[in-house]
Amino acid sequence: MSNSTTIAATSEPTVESTTWMQDFLALIKIGIVNSNLITVFTGMWLAFQLTGRSFIQEFDLVLLTIGGSAFIIAGSAAMNNWIDQDIDPIMKRTRKRPTVTGRFSSSMVLTIALTLLVVGELLLFMASTSAGVWGLAGIISYVVLYSMWSKRKYVSNTVVGSISGAIPPIIGWAAIEPVIGWEAWALFLIMFIWQPPHFYALAMKRTEEYRAANIPMLPVIKGFKRTKLSMLLWVIALLPVPFLLSSLGTGFLILATALNLGWLWLAIAGYKAQDDLKWATKMFVYSLNYMTILFVSIVIFAIFI
């Protein structure tokens, strides 16, 4: 991509005005914070149900875990923004971040990020040592292994990034039960396997932006055909995982399998799609609904264990 294209992208004027709070929420990627808190709560709730401990009597533990998780996820997201200040102006979807518009200085972003991470870890260690340690693992895997190391160097960056995205339910579980059971690992596997097809769908839609920013996403390096195959294989890998949660009952297994088969059908349909980007949008939307429905159903079915 020529320098003139990059200059044009970075010099595009920002016409929309935003409040400080809107900029702050954009900085911490509030959508990612909220979606990850769903998985934190699911891991914690499942641990409560399987250990027979009282959710109400230990509600202070719940608040510490949710609060601590929210802070470290927000802090990690802010660190990602701080690290990506050089490439965010190039990509259309990141061009309005406060680090690009100048609403937040680089030093302010770093201060906010570190403060959130430290406070979050303190809260998690107050919940339990195990939760605090897993919180650190999540921070390191996202900030160091993904944002600072693999994102700009390797086509496998999405898989590396999936590690951090799969840790939140483990944090929730660890706050209640230090020994990580099979059920917790099942949640980890679901989140880990779910992320590549989810993000590859997004990457297909933003291929040219990633190419301009020199980010080696799979569609950029290998093309759409190879990306479709990878997405299909990851969806297939999800099929047996819900059976690790057989303790939730037959109803859950039927629902989870139906969701997996629906996603599998959509992935296979990609090979006949006339409009790859339209198909990628459908895959992306399905993945969002899949995660929400599956984890809410886990919470509901766990009540009847």
C-alpha positions as MATLAB code, in Angstrom:
seq = 'MSNSTTIAATSEPTVESTTWMQDFLALIKIGIVNSNLITVFTGMWLAFQLTGRSFIQEFDLVLLTIGGSAFIIAGSAAMNNWIDQDIDPIMKRTRKRPTVTGRFSSSMVLTIALTLLVVGELLLFMASTSAGVWGLAGIISYVVLYSMWSKRKYVSNTVVGSISGAIPPIIGWAAIEPVIGWEAWALFLIMFIWQPPHFYALAMKRTEEYRAANIPMLPVIKGFKRTKLSMLLWVIALLPVPFLLSSLGTGFLILATALNLGWLWLAIAGYKAQDDLKWATKMFVYSLNYMTILFVSIVIFAIFI';
ca = [
       0.000    0.000    0.000;
       1.460    3.329   -1.016;
       2.366    6.074    1.430;
      -0.180    8.372   -0.207;
      -2.965    5.989    0.781;
      -1.742    5.874    4.346;
      -1.465    9.662    4.535;
      -4.961   10.069    3.149;
      -6.311    7.678    5.734;
      -4.574    9.322    8.651;
      -5.446   12.853    7.624;
      -9.167   12.281    7.174;
     -10.908   14.837    9.404;
     -13.000   13.736   12.300;
     -16.371   15.423   12.020;
     -18.196   13.771   14.876;
     -17.826   15.180   18.377;
     -17.807   12.797   21.306;
     -18.044   13.148   25.060;
     -15.260   12.162   27.424;
     -17.274    9.165   28.562;
     -17.863    7.985   24.990;
     -14.144    8.231   24.331;
     -13.346    6.366   27.545;
     -15.769    3.552   26.702;
     -14.237    3.333   23.224;
     -10.767    3.189   24.758;
     -11.620    0.236   26.993;
     -13.696   -1.452   24.249;
     -16.813   -1.691   26.390;
     -18.470   -4.192   24.035;
     -15.613   -6.640   24.549;
     -15.705   -6.028   28.310;
     -19.425   -6.820   28.476;
     -19.240   -9.955   26.328;
     -16.309  -11.323   28.334;
     -18.116  -10.672   31.615;
     -20.851  -13.010   30.422;
     -18.290  -15.816   30.233;
     -16.733  -14.845   33.576;
     -20.132  -15.065   35.225;
     -20.885  -18.376   33.508;
     -17.697  -19.952   34.833;
     -18.380  -18.628   38.323;
     -22.033  -19.688   38.279;
     -21.158  -23.193   37.099;
     -18.619  -23.524   39.921;
     -21.224  -22.400   42.462;
     -23.714  -24.987   41.221;
     -21.263  -27.881   41.057;
     -19.671  -27.213   44.468;
     -22.959  -26.582   46.254;
     -21.843  -23.201   47.586;
     -24.324  -20.354   48.018;
     -24.347  -17.601   45.389;
     -26.257  -15.238   47.700;
     -24.157  -15.840   50.813;
     -20.953  -15.218   48.873;
     -22.202  -12.312   46.796;
     -19.210  -10.224   47.900;
     -17.021  -12.760   46.113;
     -19.170  -12.364   43.007;
     -18.724   -8.585   43.044;
     -14.963   -8.850   43.514;
     -14.672  -11.291   40.616;
     -16.907   -9.386   38.218;
     -15.332   -6.058   39.148;
     -11.773   -7.353   38.951;
     -12.414   -9.070   35.623;
     -14.024   -5.943   34.178;
     -11.024   -3.835   35.191;
      -8.355   -6.160   33.761;
     -10.278   -6.667   30.499;
     -10.758   -2.907   30.160;
      -7.122   -2.279   31.059;
      -5.897   -4.845   28.551;
      -8.065   -3.269   25.838;
      -6.650    0.171   26.667;
      -3.121   -1.263   26.481;
      -3.977   -2.668   23.059;
      -5.044    0.810   21.953;
      -1.819    2.264   23.319;
       0.259   -0.331   21.447;
      -1.677    0.096   18.185;
      -1.496    3.898   17.972;
       0.576    3.679   14.785;
      -1.793    1.417   12.851;
      -5.206    2.515   14.149;
      -5.294    5.635   11.916;
      -4.967    3.397    8.852;
      -8.000    1.210    9.536;
     -11.491    2.624    9.049;
     -12.989    0.807   12.042;
     -10.312    2.122   14.428;
      -9.882    5.625   13.023;
     -12.192    7.223   15.594;
     -10.495    5.821   18.669;
      -9.500    8.568   21.139;
      -5.829    7.671   20.650;
      -6.253    8.588   16.966;
      -8.438   11.683   17.354;
      -6.114   13.082   20.011;
      -8.784   13.260   22.718;
      -6.558   11.099   24.953;
      -2.792   11.568   24.968;
      -0.514    8.558   24.808;
       0.637    9.057   28.393;
      -2.960    9.340   29.606;
      -3.918    6.100   27.853;
      -0.969    4.272   29.398;
      -1.830    5.636   32.843;
      -5.476    4.598   32.513;
      -4.517    1.139   31.260;
      -2.002    0.428   34.030;
      -4.353    1.756   36.711;
      -7.182   -0.471   35.524;
      -4.893   -3.511   35.380;
      -3.485   -2.965   38.884;
      -6.894   -2.320   40.485;
      -8.396   -5.277   38.649;
      -5.669   -7.638   39.819;
      -6.018   -6.438   43.400;
      -9.742   -7.221   43.295;
      -9.154  -10.656   41.763;
      -6.515  -11.576   44.340;
      -8.989  -10.487   47.037;
     -11.440  -12.963   45.511;
      -8.886  -15.778   45.430;
      -5.226  -16.331   44.658;
      -6.169  -18.642   41.797;
      -8.406  -15.993   40.196;
      -5.613  -13.431   40.465;
      -3.088  -15.753   38.837;
      -5.449  -16.579   35.972;
      -6.111  -12.868   35.596;
      -2.386  -12.288   35.137;
      -2.321  -15.098   32.572;
      -5.102  -13.375   30.656;
      -3.303  -10.021   30.699;
       0.012  -11.497   29.558;
      -1.564  -13.580   26.799;
      -3.486  -10.605   25.364;
      -1.094   -7.708   25.879;
       2.230   -9.485   25.375;
       1.645  -12.662   23.368;
      -1.008  -11.182   21.080;
      -0.794   -7.378   20.921;
       2.985   -6.957   21.253;
       4.257  -10.169   19.655;
       2.131  -12.223   17.278;
      -0.393   -9.714   15.885;
       2.054   -8.053   13.497;
       4.310  -11.016   12.776;
       2.377  -14.239   12.301;
      -0.697  -15.397   10.425;
      -1.494  -17.490   13.505;
      -2.067  -14.283   15.496;
      -5.801  -14.963   15.779;
      -5.183  -18.374   17.348;
      -2.693  -16.865   19.805;
      -5.211  -14.156   20.652;
      -7.844  -16.805   21.301;
      -5.964  -17.915   24.417;
      -6.711  -14.675   26.252;
     -10.334  -14.694   25.084;
     -10.803  -18.172   26.536;
      -9.441  -17.366   30.006;
     -12.346  -15.275   31.458;
     -14.565  -18.287   32.314;
     -11.544  -19.874   34.011;
     -11.141  -16.719   36.123;
     -14.796  -16.945   37.150;
     -14.462  -20.604   38.088;
     -11.143  -20.093   39.910;
     -12.662  -17.435   42.156;
     -14.951  -20.108   43.588;
     -12.957  -23.319   43.145;
      -9.141  -23.171   42.824;
      -8.993  -26.628   41.241;
      -9.993  -26.176   37.592;
     -12.475  -28.951   36.740;
     -13.417  -30.465   33.390;
     -16.439  -28.196   33.165;
     -14.234  -25.107   33.384;
     -11.884  -26.469   30.738;
     -14.916  -27.144   28.541;
     -15.830  -23.452   28.744;
     -12.229  -22.591   27.906;
     -12.289  -24.869   24.854;
     -15.615  -23.477   23.645;
     -14.291  -19.927   23.798;
     -10.921  -20.849   22.315;
     -12.392  -22.704   19.330;
     -15.190  -20.155   18.828;
     -12.865  -17.202   18.316;
     -11.005  -18.069   15.062;
     -14.130  -18.442   12.879;
     -15.623  -15.393   14.595;
     -12.604  -13.156   13.941;
     -11.825  -14.615   10.515;
     -15.309  -13.541    9.441;
     -14.532  -10.014   10.624;
     -11.106  -10.132    8.980;
     -12.667  -11.072    5.640;
     -14.812   -7.944    5.820;
     -11.772   -5.811    6.707;
      -9.160   -7.508    4.532;
      -7.988   -4.388    2.720;
      -7.722   -2.444    5.964;
      -5.561   -5.150    7.525;
      -3.488   -5.269    4.337;
      -2.910   -1.508    4.495;
      -1.849   -1.801    8.138;
       0.481   -4.735    7.347;
      -1.337   -7.041    9.757;
      -0.889  -10.658    8.555;
      -4.471  -11.820    9.034;
      -5.373  -15.126    7.389;
      -7.507  -13.620    4.567;
      -4.679  -11.200    3.748;
      -1.951  -13.848    3.575;
      -3.805  -16.967    2.424;
      -6.896  -15.575    0.715;
     -10.613  -16.194    1.178;
     -10.634  -19.840    0.035;
      -8.099  -20.884    2.669;
      -9.895  -18.769    5.284;
     -13.196  -20.506    4.560;
     -11.557  -23.912    5.023;
     -10.032  -22.856    8.325;
     -13.376  -21.525    9.561;
     -15.063  -24.788    8.602;
     -12.465  -26.872   10.451;
     -12.751  -24.766   13.594;
     -16.546  -25.104   13.574;
     -16.210  -28.883   13.150;
     -13.848  -28.924   16.140;
     -16.632  -27.410   18.261;
     -19.023  -30.319   17.678;
     -17.816  -32.668   20.463;
     -16.962  -30.009   23.070;
     -20.473  -29.527   24.590;
     -20.447  -33.208   25.584;
     -17.819  -32.329   28.185;
     -20.736  -30.537   29.875;
     -23.007  -33.572   29.881;
     -23.743  -32.894   33.562;
     -25.994  -30.055   32.351;
     -28.406  -32.618   30.927;
     -29.787  -33.822   27.626;
     -31.649  -30.592   26.936;
     -28.422  -28.609   26.923;
     -26.658  -31.125   24.689;
     -29.500  -30.958   22.178;
     -29.473  -27.149   22.140;
     -25.678  -26.910   21.881;
     -25.558  -29.503   19.115;
     -28.295  -27.689   17.202;
     -26.305  -24.445   17.446;
     -23.167  -26.214   16.255;
     -24.935  -27.883   13.334;
     -26.473  -24.563   12.312;
     -23.042  -22.955   12.275;
     -21.620  -25.944   10.401;
     -24.322  -25.652    7.734;
     -23.564  -21.949    7.346;
     -19.817  -22.638    7.104;
     -20.360  -25.231    4.374;
     -22.694  -22.838    2.532;
     -19.737  -20.485    2.197;
     -18.333  -22.674   -0.565;
     -21.354  -21.855   -2.722;
     -21.660  -18.212   -1.704;
     -21.642  -15.771   -4.604;
     -20.841  -12.857   -2.324;
     -18.068  -13.783    0.121;
     -18.383  -10.604    2.177;
     -22.135  -11.024    2.597;
     -21.543  -14.598    3.728;
     -18.799  -13.453    6.115;
     -21.267  -11.000    7.666;
     -23.734  -13.846    8.256;
     -20.992  -15.933    9.859;
     -20.007  -13.031   12.106;
     -23.580  -12.357   13.240;
     -24.222  -16.070   13.825;
     -21.073  -16.339   15.939;
     -22.238  -13.485   18.191;
     -25.672  -15.052   18.669;
     -24.073  -18.472   19.174;
     -21.895  -17.301   22.041;
     -24.679  -15.400   23.765;
     -27.279  -18.170   23.486;
     -24.862  -20.930   24.483;
     -23.509  -19.242   27.605;
     -26.919  -18.037   28.774;
     -28.213  -21.592   28.320;
     -25.323  -22.933   30.395;
     -26.338  -20.600   33.225;
     -29.967  -21.723   32.966;
     -29.316  -25.455   32.716;
     -26.795  -25.300   35.566;
     -29.644  -24.333   37.905;
     -31.096  -27.815   37.533;
     -27.885  -29.764   38.225;
];
